[in-house]
Amino acid sequence: MIIKSVIDGVVARTAHPLGCKEAVRQQIEYAESSQQIVDGPMRVLIIGGSSGFGLASRIALTFGGSKADTISVSFEKGPSEKGVGTAGYYNNHYFKKFAEQAGRTAINIQGDAFSPETKAQVVEAIETYFEGEVDLIVYSLASGIRHDSGNVWRSVIKPIGEPVSGSTLVLENDQWQDSTLTPASAEEVDATVKVMGGEDWEAWIDALINSESIGSGCKTIAFSYIGPCATHPIYLEGTLGAAKADLHQTSHSLNLKLANFDGGAYATVCKALVTKASAYIPGFSPYIAALFKVMKEQGTHEGCIEQMQRLFTTKLYNVDHVPVDNERLIRIDNFELDPETQKEVTALLAQLNESNFMQLADYEGFKREFLNLNGFGFDNVDYTKKVDIDNYISKSL
Ligand code: NAI
């Protein structure tokens, strides 16, 4: 079949296997040619390793100097009569191929990371492939829903207290769409914390401690976002910010637990980037398009792989101690929050409207990165060629 890009609002409905291969290949190329991770972890578990920061960390750790073997958990759909499947499915498939060609072990576990069954499956895989221990756990889930013991929680992206007006760049039709978000109820805040806060991260670390799967010096990281004042009403001061505050708190209790293994736990604050999750946040896309414009002009723009390679080579490894801020957070959002950068972004954002956002901001770059995430928009992939999708059925594990 010939696979075309189909976007529904800001959600991709199709993915191109060969474009996903190209996206993984390009990230590997970056990791191999960058400053290398020294004395990095050899046995890594990534929870949410099929796209975004999780995939980039997997690539950096395997190809960026550490030569890590990896187990990744993700929740992706393969091809079926219902559709071609998700980009993460093909990313898993091709990451495994490239890693195995390089002589590394790469295990893909498809399952619900929140469930005890998946945790037990991972413990078993650690026994089988890692001689029973891990050296690093990357927690990189972005989810809208959590099922647990018969309960269901849905995260919402809403402000807390006051309504917030913002605009979204609708990728389906390249339109600017204004909307006003009503404040979250107390139940919605709690549900978002349940899905995106630290509870499940802690459940993973507890499960791994109980099964004696934590190696000496083992570290764990989870990703967070703070951002500038422009995004605070919808992010930091909203439901997602509440969940991230919980995640930061959890990092402290996990740090105490991992101190028993000479290890540590850190929430890592990243830069705003286009991922499946962030394109979805109302009011966020004009900021990202403005940020990309300014950071590209300044030569400080980074994508997921650049962020992860920098994290491992300057913060988590290659250093005597892990540098943190006064809230014990690792900060790799420093280029984004640079005052000069923010001054220009704020000025640009103030000018943006529905008729000029394509000219003034980097909408083209924003859209291209979104297309790339789903395996589209690569010059060296022939999208007119038929893809034999049956080749990919059940092949990613
Ligand atoms: P993403 O959507 O690219 O990746 C999410 C991963 O979670 C995928 O591997 C997906 O399969 C997996 N996943 C989701 N639900 C699952 C489930 N129930 N079971 C197993 N796997 C599941 O997301 P992205 O953007 O890389 O986000 C990762 C983390 O980074 C999140 O905590 C996010 O808040 C944080 N972050 C994102 C930023 C951004 O601008 N994208 C900025 C700063 C932090």
Residues whose N, C-alpha, C, O or C-beta is under 5 A from the ligand:
A	BS01	NAI	G48 G49 S50 S51 G52 F53 G54 V73 S74 F75 E76 G88 G111 D112 A113 F114 S140 L141 A142 S143 I145 F223 S224 Y225 C270 K271 A272 L273 T275 K276 A277 S278
